């Protein structure tokens, strides 16, 4: 009888552990939320040269959330773990200026690509233009 009680207690503890482990591995399922997404892209000059050190900022249009990244030596940036929603996206490069994409919609579990091309104008550095957003 005592062995049966210990057997049930052990299985109950194992079941609790498995539920806890699943909640830690898949937290969005536990809370009923959509899985996080990401946004990535490349910042370059109009001649195709990569621009390192460009500050990329993502600001939610519906809640107080601000995420940032900086481009690496190849001009690439990634912002991971972005909750689904509507955001404004900006890129700022020293000597080139800045640009704002007023609204990007990020869907749960997807990767959005947004590149930035910074233009040279008559030998002077100008404000960048934004290339097309793609999913």
N, C-alpha and C positions, 0 to 999 in steps of 0.2 A: 504494500500500500504506500509506504514511504517512497519507494523507487518510482512509482507511478506519479506521485506528486512532484518529485524532482524532475522527471521527464517532461511534464507539462510546463513547469516553471522554466526549464531550459529552452523549450520550443517557443514559449511566449517571449522570452528575452531575445531569441534569435529573430523572431518576427518583428519585434520593435526595432532592433538594430537594422534590419533590412529596409524598413519603412523610413527610418532616419537617413540611411545612406542614400536612398532614392531621392529624398527631399533635398539633400545636399548636392547631388549630381544634377538633378533637374528642378531647380528652384522655381522656374517660371510655371511649371505644371502644377506645383503645389499651390501657388498663389493665383492661378488662373490667368496669368499674364502671357502675352506673346513673347517669344524668345527674342533676345537682344539681336541687334543688327550691327552693321559696320558701314563706314563711308571711307573711301580711299580715292587716291588720284595722284597726279603728277603736276608739279609746277615747273614751267619752262619758259624760255624766251620765245619770241616769235620765230627765231631761227632754229629752235629745237634744243637749245642748250639747257640742261637741267639747272634748276635754281635751288640750292640748299638753303636751309635756315628760314624758309617762308613760314610765317605764323598762320596757322589755320584755326579758325574758331567756329564752333557749332553752338548755336543758342536756340533753345526750345521756344516756340511761339505760344505754348500753352501752359508751361510750368517753369519754375525757376531752376533751369538746368543749363550749365555752361561747360562745354568740353573743348579742350585744345590739343593740338599736335603741332609738330614742326617738321618740315620736310628734311629728309636725310640728304646725303651727298649726291644721290641720283635724282633728287627732286621729288621723291615719293613720300606720301604721308598715308597714315591709316589711323582712324579713330574707331576702336572696337567697343563692344558692350554699350551700344547706343540703343536706348529704349525706342520702340516704334513711335512715330509722331511726325509733326511738322516742325521744321527748323529753318533758321536763317544760317547761311554759311558764308564766312568771309575769309579772304586770304590777303595777307599784308607782307610785302617784301621791301626791305630797306632799299631806297633808291628807285623803286619802281612804283610805289603807291599801293593802293588797296582796291579791292572790289568786294561787293556783297551780292550773293545770290539770295534774293529776298525770301524765297520759299522752296525748300526741298522736302519731299515727303519720304520718310524712311519706313519701310515695311518690315515687320518682325521676321527675323531669320535671314534677311537678304543683305547683300553687299551692294551698295550704291557707288557708282564711279562718277567723280566730278574732277575734271582736270582744269587747270588754270594756265592761260597763256599770257605772259606779260609782254607788251609791245614796246619796241623802240620806235620813236617818232622823230624824224629829221635829226638824228644824232642825239636827241635828248630822250631821257627815260620818261615814258608816259604811264598813264594808269592802265592796268591790265583789263583784258576782256575775258569773259567767261565762255568756255566751250560748252557744248551740249552735255546735259546730264543723261547718263544711261544706267539702266538696272542690270 
